[in-house]
Amino acid sequence: MRALEFKSKIKNNQILVPTKLQSELRTNGEKDVRVIVLVDDSDIYDDLIFQQTTQSQFLKGYADSDSIYDN
């Protein structure tokens, strides 16, 4: 197997193959392919890191004397 790498977008639940690569994928019959889709999840990861950092920084500012405000 050989790899063809390209960036694309998912539109209407379809992955758009760049025109310049379409000719390499054309075949008269069936051709087996292995597909790996890497989805950019940096927004989700950034939100998770922000939430974890915020929690840990907030708790660092908590002192035993603050317990009078609990309840």
CHARMM internal coordinates of N, CA and C (Angstrom, degrees):
IC EDIT
DIST 1 N 1 CA 1.4555
DIST 1 CA 1 C 1.5265
ANGL 1 N 1 CA 1 C 109.21
DIST 1 C 2 N 1.3032
ANGL 1 CA 1 C 2 N 114.96
DIHE 1 N 1 CA 1 C 2 N 148.46
DIST 2 N 2 CA 1.4613
ANGL 1 C 2 N 2 CA 120.12
DIHE 1 CA 1 C 2 N 2 CA 174.16
DIST 2 CA 2 C 1.5228
ANGL 2 N 2 CA 2 C 107.73
DIHE 1 C 2 N 2 CA 2 C -121.21
DIST 2 C 3 N 1.3073
ANGL 2 CA 2 C 3 N 116.34
DIHE 2 N 2 CA 2 C 3 N 156.59
DIST 3 N 3 CA 1.4630
ANGL 2 C 3 N 3 CA 121.40
DIHE 2 CA 2 C 3 N 3 CA -176.15
DIST 3 CA 3 C 1.5222
ANGL 3 N 3 CA 3 C 110.84
DIHE 2 C 3 N 3 CA 3 C -103.26
DIST 3 C 4 N 1.3021
ANGL 3 CA 3 C 4 N 115.49
DIHE 3 N 3 CA 3 C 4 N 137.44
DIST 4 N 4 CA 1.4595
ANGL 3 C 4 N 4 CA 123.10
DIHE 3 CA 3 C 4 N 4 CA 171.72
DIST 4 CA 4 C 1.5233
ANGL 4 N 4 CA 4 C 105.93
DIHE 3 C 4 N 4 CA 4 C -120.36
DIST 4 C 5 N 1.3063
ANGL 4 CA 4 C 5 N 116.47
DIHE 4 N 4 CA 4 C 5 N 114.53
DIST 5 N 5 CA 1.4630
ANGL 4 C 5 N 5 CA 119.91
DIHE 4 CA 4 C 5 N 5 CA -176.82
DIST 5 CA 5 C 1.5152
ANGL 5 N 5 CA 5 C 109.79
DIHE 4 C 5 N 5 CA 5 C -109.03
DIST 5 C 6 N 1.3158
ANGL 5 CA 5 C 6 N 115.58
DIHE 5 N 5 CA 5 C 6 N 137.15
DIST 6 N 6 CA 1.4627
ANGL 5 C 6 N 6 CA 120.66
DIHE 5 CA 5 C 6 N 6 CA 177.09
DIST 6 CA 6 C 1.5175
ANGL 6 N 6 CA 6 C 109.28
DIHE 5 C 6 N 6 CA 6 C -158.44
DIST 6 C 7 N 1.3100
ANGL 6 CA 6 C 7 N 115.16
DIHE 6 N 6 CA 6 C 7 N 156.60
DIST 7 N 7 CA 1.4595
ANGL 6 C 7 N 7 CA 120.87
DIHE 6 CA 6 C 7 N 7 CA 174.25
DIST 7 CA 7 C 1.5131
ANGL 7 N 7 CA 7 C 107.50
DIHE 6 C 7 N 7 CA 7 C -96.26
DIST 7 C 8 N 1.3135
ANGL 7 CA 7 C 8 N 115.27
DIHE 7 N 7 CA 7 C 8 N 144.58
DIST 8 N 8 CA 1.4533
ANGL 7 C 8 N 8 CA 119.79
DIHE 7 CA 7 C 8 N 8 CA -178.11
DIST 8 CA 8 C 1.5143
ANGL 8 N 8 CA 8 C 109.48
DIHE 7 C 8 N 8 CA 8 C -152.13
DIST 8 C 9 N 1.2934
ANGL 8 CA 8 C 9 N 115.32
DIHE 8 N 8 CA 8 C 9 N -176.09
DIST 9 N 9 CA 1.4557
ANGL 8 C 9 N 9 CA 122.33
DIHE 8 CA 8 C 9 N 9 CA 175.99
DIST 9 CA 9 C 1.5207
ANGL 9 N 9 CA 9 C 108.08
DIHE 8 C 9 N 9 CA 9 C -128.51
DIST 9 C 10 N 1.3218
ANGL 9 CA 9 C 10 N 115.28
DIHE 9 N 9 CA 9 C 10 N 153.22
DIST 10 N 10 CA 1.4573
ANGL 9 C 10 N 10 CA 120.09
DIHE 9 CA 9 C 10 N 10 CA 173.19
DIST 10 CA 10 C 1.5206
ANGL 10 N 10 CA 10 C 106.60
DIHE 9 C 10 N 10 CA 10 C -95.37
DIST 10 C 11 N 1.3200
ANGL 10 CA 10 C 11 N 115.25
DIHE 10 N 10 CA 10 C 11 N 121.60
DIST 11 N 11 CA 1.4604
ANGL 10 C 11 N 11 CA 121.18
DIHE 10 CA 10 C 11 N 11 CA -179.38
DIST 11 CA 11 C 1.5216
ANGL 11 N 11 CA 11 C 107.58
DIHE 10 C 11 N 11 CA 11 C -130.98
DIST 11 C 12 N 1.3220
ANGL 11 CA 11 C 12 N 116.64
DIHE 11 N 11 CA 11 C 12 N 125.61
DIST 12 N 12 CA 1.4695
ANGL 11 C 12 N 12 CA 121.75
DIHE 11 CA 11 C 12 N 12 CA -177.03
DIST 12 CA 12 C 1.5286
ANGL 12 N 12 CA 12 C 111.19
DIHE 11 C 12 N 12 CA 12 C 53.86
DIST 12 C 13 N 1.3192
ANGL 12 CA 12 C 13 N 116.09
DIHE 12 N 12 CA 12 C 13 N 41.14
DIST 13 N 13 CA 1.4704
ANGL 12 C 13 N 13 CA 123.16
DIHE 12 CA 12 C 13 N 13 CA 179.81
DIST 13 CA 13 C 1.5223
ANGL 13 N 13 CA 13 C 113.49
DIHE 12 C 13 N 13 CA 13 C 61.13
DIST 13 C 14 N 1.3202
ANGL 13 CA 13 C 14 N 117.41
DIHE 13 N 13 CA 13 C 14 N 26.32
DIST 14 N 14 CA 1.4613
ANGL 13 C 14 N 14 CA 121.95
DIHE 13 CA 13 C 14 N 14 CA 176.05
DIST 14 CA 14 C 1.5233
ANGL 14 N 14 CA 14 C 108.95
DIHE 13 C 14 N 14 CA 14 C -127.50
DIST 14 C 15 N 1.3176
ANGL 14 CA 14 C 15 N 115.46
DIHE 14 N 14 CA 14 C 15 N 142.67
DIST 15 N 15 CA 1.4605
ANGL 14 C 15 N 15 CA 121.05
DIHE 14 CA 14 C 15 N 15 CA 176.26
DIST 15 CA 15 C 1.5182
ANGL 15 N 15 CA 15 C 107.80
DIHE 14 C 15 N 15 CA 15 C -90.99
DIST 15 C 16 N 1.3018
ANGL 15 CA 15 C 16 N 115.80
DIHE 15 N 15 CA 15 C 16 N 123.14
DIST 16 N 16 CA 1.4595
ANGL 15 C 16 N 16 CA 120.81
DIHE 15 CA 15 C 16 N 16 CA -178.52
DIST 16 CA 16 C 1.5269
ANGL 16 N 16 CA 16 C 109.77
DIHE 15 C 16 N 16 CA 16 C -82.06
DIST 16 C 17 N 1.3249
ANGL 16 CA 16 C 17 N 116.38
DIHE 16 N 16 CA 16 C 17 N 123.88
DIST 17 N 17 CA 1.4679
ANGL 16 C 17 N 17 CA 122.33
DIHE 16 CA 16 C 17 N 17 CA 178.65
DIST 17 CA 17 C 1.5230
ANGL 17 N 17 CA 17 C 107.47
DIHE 16 C 17 N 17 CA 17 C -93.65
DIST 17 C 18 N 1.3429
ANGL 17 CA 17 C 18 N 117.45
DIHE 17 N 17 CA 17 C 18 N 127.17
DIST 18 N 18 CA 1.4620
ANGL 17 C 18 N 18 CA 119.80
DIHE 17 CA 17 C 18 N 18 CA 179.78
DIST 18 CA 18 C 1.5297
ANGL 18 N 18 CA 18 C 111.70
DIHE 17 C 18 N 18 CA 18 C -56.62
DIST 18 C 19 N 1.3073
ANGL 18 CA 18 C 19 N 115.38
DIHE 18 N 18 CA 18 C 19 N 143.39
DIST 19 N 19 CA 1.4642
ANGL 18 C 19 N 19 CA 121.96
DIHE 18 CA 18 C 19 N 19 CA -177.10
DIST 19 CA 19 C 1.5214
ANGL 19 N 19 CA 19 C 111.94
DIHE 18 C 19 N 19 CA 19 C -54.38
DIST 19 C 20 N 1.3260
ANGL 19 CA 19 C 20 N 117.00
DIHE 19 N 19 CA 19 C 20 N -41.77
DIST 20 N 20 CA 1.4687
ANGL 19 C 20 N 20 CA 119.50
DIHE 19 CA 19 C 20 N 20 CA -176.33
DIST 20 CA 20 C 1.5307
ANGL 20 N 20 CA 20 C 112.76
DIHE 19 C 20 N 20 CA 20 C -66.42
DIST 20 C 21 N 1.3332
ANGL 20 CA 20 C 21 N 118.02
DIHE 20 N 20 CA 20 C 21 N -18.29
DIST 21 N 21 CA 1.4674
ANGL 20 C 21 N 21 CA 120.34
DIHE 20 CA 20 C 21 N 21 CA 177.89
DIST 21 CA 21 C 1.5232
ANGL 21 N 21 CA 21 C 112.84
DIHE 20 C 21 N 21 CA 21 C -98.55
DIST 21 C 22 N 1.3028
ANGL 21 CA 21 C 22 N 117.65
DIHE 21 N 21 CA 21 C 22 N -15.35
DIST 22 N 22 CA 1.4611
ANGL 21 C 22 N 22 CA 120.48
DIHE 21 CA 21 C 22 N 22 CA -177.62
DIST 22 CA 22 C 1.5236
ANGL 22 N 22 CA 22 C 112.22
DIHE 21 C 22 N 22 CA 22 C -59.25
DIST 22 C 23 N 1.3218
ANGL 22 CA 22 C 23 N 117.02
DIHE 22 N 22 CA 22 C 23 N -36.47
DIST 23 N 23 CA 1.4694
ANGL 22 C 23 N 23 CA 119.48
DIHE 22 CA 22 C 23 N 23 CA -179.51
DIST 23 CA 23 C 1.5313
ANGL 23 N 23 CA 23 C 111.38
DIHE 22 C 23 N 23 CA 23 C -65.29
DIST 23 C 24 N 1.3236
ANGL 23 CA 23 C 24 N 117.46
DIHE 23 N 23 CA 23 C 24 N -31.10
DIST 24 N 24 CA 1.4677
ANGL 23 C 24 N 24 CA 120.29
DIHE 23 CA 23 C 24 N 24 CA 178.79
DIST 24 CA 24 C 1.5255
ANGL 24 N 24 CA 24 C 111.73
DIHE 23 C 24 N 24 CA 24 C -74.11
DIST 24 C 25 N 1.3119
ANGL 24 CA 24 C 25 N 116.90
DIHE 24 N 24 CA 24 C 25 N -18.41
DIST 25 N 25 CA 1.4622
ANGL 24 C 25 N 25 CA 120.59
DIHE 24 CA 24 C 25 N 25 CA -178.41
DIST 25 CA 25 C 1.5233
ANGL 25 N 25 CA 25 C 113.09
DIHE 24 C 25 N 25 CA 25 C -98.48
DIST 25 C 26 N 1.3131
ANGL 25 CA 25 C 26 N 117.18
DIHE 25 N 25 CA 25 C 26 N -8.47
DIST 26 N 26 CA 1.4733
ANGL 25 C 26 N 26 CA 120.63
DIHE 25 CA 25 C 26 N 26 CA -179.75
DIST 26 CA 26 C 1.5263
ANGL 26 N 26 CA 26 C 109.95
DIHE 25 C 26 N 26 CA 26 C -69.19
DIST 26 C 27 N 1.3143
ANGL 26 CA 26 C 27 N 114.65
DIHE 26 N 26 CA 26 C 27 N 142.86
DIST 27 N 27 CA 1.4545
ANGL 26 C 27 N 27 CA 119.99
DIHE 26 CA 26 C 27 N 27 CA 178.68
DIST 27 CA 27 C 1.5300
ANGL 27 N 27 CA 27 C 108.91
DIHE 26 C 27 N 27 CA 27 C -151.70
DIST 27 C 28 N 1.3108
ANGL 27 CA 27 C 28 N 116.27
DIHE 27 N 27 CA 27 C 28 N 155.13
DIST 28 N 28 CA 1.4675
ANGL 27 C 28 N 28 CA 120.88
DIHE 27 CA 27 C 28 N 28 CA 178.20
DIST 28 CA 28 C 1.5246
ANGL 28 N 28 CA 28 C 111.76
DIHE 27 C 28 N 28 CA 28 C -81.23
DIST 28 C 29 N 1.2879
ANGL 28 CA 28 C 29 N 115.71
DIHE 28 N 28 CA 28 C 29 N -23.39
DIST 29 N 29 CA 1.4632
ANGL 28 C 29 N 29 CA 120.01
DIHE 28 CA 28 C 29 N 29 CA -179.22
DIST 29 CA 29 C 1.5145
ANGL 29 N 29 CA 29 C 109.67
DIHE 28 C 29 N 29 CA 29 C -124.94
DIST 29 C 30 N 1.3137
ANGL 29 CA 29 C 30 N 114.28
DIHE 29 N 29 CA 29 C 30 N -146.00
DIST 30 N 30 CA 1.4547
ANGL 29 C 30 N 30 CA 119.92
DIHE 29 CA 29 C 30 N 30 CA 176.80
DIST 30 CA 30 C 1.5145
ANGL 30 N 30 CA 30 C 109.09
DIHE 29 C 30 N 30 CA 30 C -94.26
DIST 30 C 31 N 1.2939
ANGL 30 CA 30 C 31 N 115.48
DIHE 30 N 30 CA 30 C 31 N 145.73
DIST 31 N 31 CA 1.4579
ANGL 30 C 31 N 31 CA 120.73
DIHE 30 CA 30 C 31 N 31 CA 177.48
DIST 31 CA 31 C 1.5252
ANGL 31 N 31 CA 31 C 107.39
DIHE 30 C 31 N 31 CA 31 C -134.26
DIST 31 C 32 N 1.3259
ANGL 31 CA 31 C 32 N 116.21
DIHE 31 N 31 CA 31 C 32 N 129.11
DIST 32 N 32 CA 1.4610
ANGL 31 C 32 N 32 CA 120.00
DIHE 31 CA 31 C 32 N 32 CA 177.27
DIST 32 CA 32 C 1.5193
ANGL 32 N 32 CA 32 C 109.34
DIHE 31 C 32 N 32 CA 32 C -75.03
DIST 32 C 33 N 1.3106
ANGL 32 CA 32 C 33 N 115.95
DIHE 32 N 32 CA 32 C 33 N 136.23
DIST 33 N 33 CA 1.4604
ANGL 32 C 33 N 33 CA 121.79
DIHE 32 CA 32 C 33 N 33 CA 175.98
DIST 33 CA 33 C 1.5229
ANGL 33 N 33 CA 33 C 108.56
DIHE 32 C 33 N 33 CA 33 C -134.48
DIST 33 C 34 N 1.3009
ANGL 33 CA 33 C 34 N 115.22
DIHE 33 N 33 CA 33 C 34 N 153.52
DIST 34 N 34 CA 1.4580
ANGL 33 C 34 N 34 CA 121.73
DIHE 33 CA 33 C 34 N 34 CA 173.28
DIST 34 CA 34 C 1.5196
ANGL 34 N 34 CA 34 C 106.06
DIHE 33 C 34 N 34 CA 34 C -114.22
DIST 34 C 35 N 1.3090
ANGL 34 CA 34 C 35 N 116.56
DIHE 34 N 34 CA 34 C 35 N 126.45
DIST 35 N 35 CA 1.4606
ANGL 34 C 35 N 35 CA 121.29
DIHE 34 CA 34 C 35 N 35 CA -175.13
DIST 35 CA 35 C 1.5235
ANGL 35 N 35 CA 35 C 109.49
DIHE 34 C 35 N 35 CA 35 C -114.53
DIST 35 C 36 N 1.3264
ANGL 35 CA 35 C 36 N 115.79
DIHE 35 N 35 CA 35 C 36 N 128.64
DIST 36 N 36 CA 1.4623
ANGL 35 C 36 N 36 CA 122.79
DIHE 35 CA 35 C 36 N 36 CA 174.11
DIST 36 CA 36 C 1.5197
ANGL 36 N 36 CA 36 C 106.23
DIHE 35 C 36 N 36 CA 36 C -122.53
DIST 36 C 37 N 1.3137
ANGL 36 CA 36 C 37 N 116.56
DIHE 36 N 36 CA 36 C 37 N 123.54
DIST 37 N 37 CA 1.4593
ANGL 36 C 37 N 37 CA 120.67
DIHE 36 CA 36 C 37 N 37 CA -179.30
DIST 37 CA 37 C 1.5247
ANGL 37 N 37 CA 37 C 108.29
DIHE 36 C 37 N 37 CA 37 C -111.17
DIST 37 C 38 N 1.3133
ANGL 37 CA 37 C 38 N 116.64
DIHE 37 N 37 CA 37 C 38 N 121.49
DIST 38 N 38 CA 1.4596
ANGL 37 C 38 N 38 CA 122.72
DIHE 37 CA 37 C 38 N 38 CA 176.26
DIST 38 CA 38 C 1.5219
ANGL 38 N 38 CA 38 C 107.53
DIHE 37 C 38 N 38 CA 38 C -105.40
DIST 38 C 39 N 1.3225
ANGL 38 CA 38 C 39 N 116.30
DIHE 38 N 38 CA 38 C 39 N 116.49
DIST 39 N 39 CA 1.4552
ANGL 38 C 39 N 39 CA 121.18
DIHE 38 CA 38 C 39 N 39 CA -176.83
DIST 39 CA 39 C 1.5219
ANGL 39 N 39 CA 39 C 108.89
DIHE 38 C 39 N 39 CA 39 C -100.97
DIST 39 C 40 N 1.3118
ANGL 39 CA 39 C 40 N 116.01
DIHE 39 N 39 CA 39 C 40 N 132.20
DIST 40 N 40 CA 1.4618
ANGL 39 C 40 N 40 CA 121.16
DIHE 39 CA 39 C 40 N 40 CA 178.63
DIST 40 CA 40 C 1.5182
ANGL 40 N 40 CA 40 C 108.77
DIHE 39 C 40 N 40 CA 40 C -69.40
DIST 40 C 41 N 1.3245
ANGL 40 CA 40 C 41 N 115.89
DIHE 40 N 40 CA 40 C 41 N 110.46
DIST 41 N 41 CA 1.4565
ANGL 40 C 41 N 41 CA 120.45
DIHE 40 CA 40 C 41 N 41 CA 179.75
DIST 41 CA 41 C 1.5197
ANGL 41 N 41 CA 41 C 111.17
DIHE 40 C 41 N 41 CA 41 C -115.65
DIST 41 C 42 N 1.3155
ANGL 41 CA 41 C 42 N 117.10
DIHE 41 N 41 CA 41 C 42 N 25.38
DIST 42 N 42 CA 1.4565
ANGL 41 C 42 N 42 CA 120.67
DIHE 41 CA 41 C 42 N 42 CA -177.05
DIST 42 CA 42 C 1.5170
ANGL 42 N 42 CA 42 C 111.95
DIHE 41 C 42 N 42 CA 42 C -60.15
DIST 42 C 43 N 1.3381
ANGL 42 CA 42 C 43 N 118.30
DIHE 42 N 42 CA 42 C 43 N -32.76
DIST 43 N 43 CA 1.4608
ANGL 42 C 43 N 43 CA 120.36
DIHE 42 CA 42 C 43 N 43 CA 178.32
DIST 43 CA 43 C 1.5226
ANGL 43 N 43 CA 43 C 110.94
DIHE 42 C 43 N 43 CA 43 C -63.29
DIST 43 C 44 N 1.3262
ANGL 43 CA 43 C 44 N 116.90
DIHE 43 N 43 CA 43 C 44 N -43.39
DIST 44 N 44 CA 1.4616
ANGL 43 C 44 N 44 CA 121.30
DIHE 43 CA 43 C 44 N 44 CA 179.55
DIST 44 CA 44 C 1.5215
ANGL 44 N 44 CA 44 C 109.71
DIHE 43 C 44 N 44 CA 44 C -65.68
DIST 44 C 45 N 1.3332
ANGL 44 CA 44 C 45 N 116.82
DIHE 44 N 44 CA 44 C 45 N -43.83
DIST 45 N 45 CA 1.4572
ANGL 44 C 45 N 45 CA 121.49
DIHE 44 CA 44 C 45 N 45 CA -179.54
DIST 45 CA 45 C 1.5225
ANGL 45 N 45 CA 45 C 110.33
DIHE 44 C 45 N 45 CA 45 C -64.20
DIST 45 C 46 N 1.3362
ANGL 45 CA 45 C 46 N 117.77
DIHE 45 N 45 CA 45 C 46 N -43.43
DIST 46 N 46 CA 1.4619
ANGL 45 C 46 N 46 CA 121.72
DIHE 45 CA 45 C 46 N 46 CA 179.17
DIST 46 CA 46 C 1.5228
ANGL 46 N 46 CA 46 C 111.06
DIHE 45 C 46 N 46 CA 46 C -61.30
DIST 46 C 47 N 1.3225
ANGL 46 CA 46 C 47 N 117.67
DIHE 46 N 46 CA 46 C 47 N -41.66
DIST 47 N 47 CA 1.4669
ANGL 46 C 47 N 47 CA 121.26
DIHE 46 CA 46 C 47 N 47 CA 178.54
DIST 47 CA 47 C 1.5233
ANGL 47 N 47 CA 47 C 111.02
DIHE 46 C 47 N 47 CA 47 C -63.43
DIST 47 C 48 N 1.3320
ANGL 47 CA 47 C 48 N 116.78
DIHE 47 N 47 CA 47 C 48 N -41.00
DIST 48 N 48 CA 1.4580
ANGL 47 C 48 N 48 CA 121.02
DIHE 47 CA 47 C 48 N 48 CA 179.86
DIST 48 CA 48 C 1.5249
ANGL 48 N 48 CA 48 C 110.73
DIHE 47 C 48 N 48 CA 48 C -64.62
DIST 48 C 49 N 1.3205
ANGL 48 CA 48 C 49 N 117.65
DIHE 48 N 48 CA 48 C 49 N -45.59
DIST 49 N 49 CA 1.4656
ANGL 48 C 49 N 49 CA 121.76
DIHE 48 CA 48 C 49 N 49 CA 178.83
DIST 49 CA 49 C 1.5245
ANGL 49 N 49 CA 49 C 110.27
DIHE 48 C 49 N 49 CA 49 C -61.73
DIST 49 C 50 N 1.3323
ANGL 49 CA 49 C 50 N 117.11
DIHE 49 N 49 CA 49 C 50 N -43.23
DIST 50 N 50 CA 1.4631
ANGL 49 C 50 N 50 CA 121.26
DIHE 49 CA 49 C 50 N 50 CA 179.13
DIST 50 CA 50 C 1.5262
ANGL 50 N 50 CA 50 C 110.35
DIHE 49 C 50 N 50 CA 50 C -60.58
DIST 50 C 51 N 1.3310
ANGL 50 CA 50 C 51 N 116.86
DIHE 50 N 50 CA 50 C 51 N -44.72
DIST 51 N 51 CA 1.4586
ANGL 50 C 51 N 51 CA 121.09
DIHE 50 CA 50 C 51 N 51 CA -179.14
DIST 51 CA 51 C 1.5269
ANGL 51 N 51 CA 51 C 110.94
DIHE 50 C 51 N 51 CA 51 C -63.83
DIST 51 C 52 N 1.3248
ANGL 51 CA 51 C 52 N 117.48
DIHE 51 N 51 CA 51 C 52 N -44.34
DIST 52 N 52 CA 1.4619
ANGL 51 C 52 N 52 CA 120.94
DIHE 51 CA 51 C 52 N 52 CA -179.88
DIST 52 CA 52 C 1.5231
ANGL 52 N 52 CA 52 C 111.15
DIHE 51 C 52 N 52 CA 52 C -65.00
DIST 52 C 53 N 1.3190
ANGL 52 CA 52 C 53 N 117.01
DIHE 52 N 52 CA 52 C 53 N -42.19
DIST 53 N 53 CA 1.4618
ANGL 52 C 53 N 53 CA 121.22
DIHE 52 CA 52 C 53 N 53 CA -179.97
DIST 53 CA 53 C 1.5189
ANGL 53 N 53 CA 53 C 110.49
DIHE 52 C 53 N 53 CA 53 C -65.71
DIST 53 C 54 N 1.3129
ANGL 53 CA 53 C 54 N 117.03
DIHE 53 N 53 CA 53 C 54 N -43.38
DIST 54 N 54 CA 1.4597
ANGL 53 C 54 N 54 CA 121.30
DIHE 53 CA 53 C 54 N 54 CA 179.51
DIST 54 CA 54 C 1.5207
ANGL 54 N 54 CA 54 C 110.65
DIHE 53 C 54 N 54 CA 54 C -60.67
DIST 54 C 55 N 1.3255
ANGL 54 CA 54 C 55 N 116.87
DIHE 54 N 54 CA 54 C 55 N -44.82
DIST 55 N 55 CA 1.4639
ANGL 54 C 55 N 55 CA 120.68
DIHE 54 CA 54 C 55 N 55 CA 179.28
DIST 55 CA 55 C 1.5200
ANGL 55 N 55 CA 55 C 111.29
DIHE 54 C 55 N 55 CA 55 C -61.76
DIST 55 C 56 N 1.3161
ANGL 55 CA 55 C 56 N 116.83
DIHE 55 N 55 CA 55 C 56 N -48.10
DIST 56 N 56 CA 1.4641
ANGL 55 C 56 N 56 CA 119.44
DIHE 55 CA 55 C 56 N 56 CA -176.37
DIST 56 CA 56 C 1.5253
ANGL 56 N 56 CA 56 C 111.19
DIHE 55 C 56 N 56 CA 56 C -66.81
DIST 56 C 57 N 1.3286
ANGL 56 CA 56 C 57 N 117.59
DIHE 56 N 56 CA 56 C 57 N -38.51
DIST 57 N 57 CA 1.4631
ANGL 56 C 57 N 57 CA 120.33
DIHE 56 CA 56 C 57 N 57 CA 179.01
DIST 57 CA 57 C 1.5333
ANGL 57 N 57 CA 57 C 110.77
DIHE 56 C 57 N 57 CA 57 C -68.45
DIST 57 C 58 N 1.3221
ANGL 57 CA 57 C 58 N 116.82
DIHE 57 N 57 CA 57 C 58 N -38.11
DIST 58 N 58 CA 1.4643
ANGL 57 C 58 N 58 CA 120.55
DIHE 57 CA 57 C 58 N 58 CA 178.60
DIST 58 CA 58 C 1.5235
ANGL 58 N 58 CA 58 C 110.36
DIHE 57 C 58 N 58 CA 58 C -62.95
DIST 58 C 59 N 1.3313
ANGL 58 CA 58 C 59 N 116.16
DIHE 58 N 58 CA 58 C 59 N -45.45
DIST 59 N 59 CA 1.4585
ANGL 58 C 59 N 59 CA 119.75
DIHE 58 CA 58 C 59 N 59 CA -177.81
DIST 59 CA 59 C 1.5227
ANGL 59 N 59 CA 59 C 112.18
DIHE 58 C 59 N 59 CA 59 C -69.83
DIST 59 C 60 N 1.3135
ANGL 59 CA 59 C 60 N 118.44
DIHE 59 N 59 CA 59 C 60 N -26.85
DIST 60 N 60 CA 1.4674
ANGL 59 C 60 N 60 CA 120.42
DIHE 59 CA 59 C 60 N 60 CA 176.25
DIST 60 CA 60 C 1.5224
ANGL 60 N 60 CA 60 C 110.79
DIHE 59 C 60 N 60 CA 60 C -64.72
DIST 60 C 61 N 1.3276
ANGL 60 CA 60 C 61 N 116.66
DIHE 60 N 60 CA 60 C 61 N -28.70
DIST 61 N 61 CA 1.4649
ANGL 60 C 61 N 61 CA 120.71
DIHE 60 CA 60 C 61 N 61 CA -179.52
DIST 61 CA 61 C 1.5193
ANGL 61 N 61 CA 61 C 113.33
DIHE 60 C 61 N 61 CA 61 C -83.58
DIST 61 C 62 N 1.3291
ANGL 61 CA 61 C 62 N 118.32
DIHE 61 N 61 CA 61 C 62 N -1.18
DIST 62 N 62 CA 1.4637
ANGL 61 C 62 N 62 CA 122.64
DIHE 61 CA 61 C 62 N 62 CA -178.84
DIST 62 CA 62 C 1.5161
ANGL 62 N 62 CA 62 C 109.45
DIHE 61 C 62 N 62 CA 62 C -87.64
DIST 62 C 63 N 1.3214
ANGL 62 CA 62 C 63 N 116.48
DIHE 62 N 62 CA 62 C 63 N 128.50
DIST 63 N 63 CA 1.4672
ANGL 62 C 63 N 63 CA 121.48
DIHE 62 CA 62 C 63 N 63 CA 178.52
DIST 63 CA 63 C 1.5247
ANGL 63 N 63 CA 63 C 108.64
DIHE 62 C 63 N 63 CA 63 C -117.27
DIST 63 C 64 N 1.3343
ANGL 63 CA 63 C 64 N 116.55
DIHE 63 N 63 CA 63 C 64 N 160.72
DIST 64 N 64 CA 1.4662
ANGL 63 C 64 N 64 CA 120.41
DIHE 63 CA 63 C 64 N 64 CA 178.55
DIST 64 CA 64 C 1.5246
ANGL 64 N 64 CA 64 C 111.40
DIHE 63 C 64 N 64 CA 64 C -57.90
DIST 64 C 65 N 1.3130
ANGL 64 CA 64 C 65 N 116.79
DIHE 64 N 64 CA 64 C 65 N -33.43
DIST 65 N 65 CA 1.4694
ANGL 64 C 65 N 65 CA 120.03
DIHE 64 CA 64 C 65 N 65 CA -180.00
DIST 65 CA 65 C 1.5262
ANGL 65 N 65 CA 65 C 111.94
DIHE 64 C 65 N 65 CA 65 C -66.32
DIST 65 C 66 N 1.3335
ANGL 65 CA 65 C 66 N 117.35
DIHE 65 N 65 CA 65 C 66 N -17.93
DIST 66 N 66 CA 1.4640
ANGL 65 C 66 N 66 CA 120.90
DIHE 65 CA 65 C 66 N 66 CA 177.82
DIST 66 CA 66 C 1.5259
ANGL 66 N 66 CA 66 C 112.18
DIHE 65 C 66 N 66 CA 66 C -73.70
DIST 66 C 67 N 1.3197
ANGL 66 CA 66 C 67 N 117.72
DIHE 66 N 66 CA 66 C 67 N -11.39
DIST 67 N 67 CA 1.4648
ANGL 66 C 67 N 67 CA 120.88
DIHE 66 CA 66 C 67 N 67 CA -176.28
DIST 67 CA 67 C 1.5260
ANGL 67 N 67 CA 67 C 112.19
DIHE 66 C 67 N 67 CA 67 C -63.61
DIST 67 C 68 N 1.3163
ANGL 67 CA 67 C 68 N 118.82
DIHE 67 N 67 CA 67 C 68 N -19.75
DIST 68 N 68 CA 1.4696
ANGL 67 C 68 N 68 CA 120.33
DIHE 67 CA 67 C 68 N 68 CA 178.14
DIST 68 CA 68 C 1.5260
ANGL 68 N 68 CA 68 C 111.01
DIHE 67 C 68 N 68 CA 68 C -64.96
DIST 68 C 69 N 1.3352
ANGL 68 CA 68 C 69 N 117.18
DIHE 68 N 68 CA 68 C 69 N -19.83
DIST 69 N 69 CA 1.4626
ANGL 68 C 69 N 69 CA 121.24
DIHE 68 CA 68 C 69 N 69 CA 179.60
DIST 69 CA 69 C 1.5296
ANGL 69 N 69 CA 69 C 112.53
DIHE 68 C 69 N 69 CA 69 C -89.03
DIST 69 C 70 N 1.3176
ANGL 69 CA 69 C 70 N 117.50
DIHE 69 N 69 CA 69 C 70 N -9.26
DIST 70 N 70 CA 1.4626
ANGL 69 C 70 N 70 CA 120.88
DIHE 69 CA 69 C 70 N 70 CA 179.35
DIST 70 CA 70 C 1.5251
ANGL 70 N 70 CA 70 C 109.50
DIHE 69 C 70 N 70 CA 70 C -70.14
DIST 70 C 71 N 1.3046
ANGL 70 CA 70 C 71 N 115.87
DIHE 70 N 70 CA 70 C 71 N 146.53
DIST 71 N 71 CA 1.4799
ANGL 70 C 71 N 71 CA 124.92
DIHE 70 CA 70 C 71 N 71 CA 179.53
DIST 71 CA 71 C 1.4643
ANGL 71 N 71 CA 71 C 110.58
DIHE 70 C 71 N 71 CA 71 C 78.28
END
COOR INIT
IC SEED 1 N 1 CA 1 C
IC BUILD
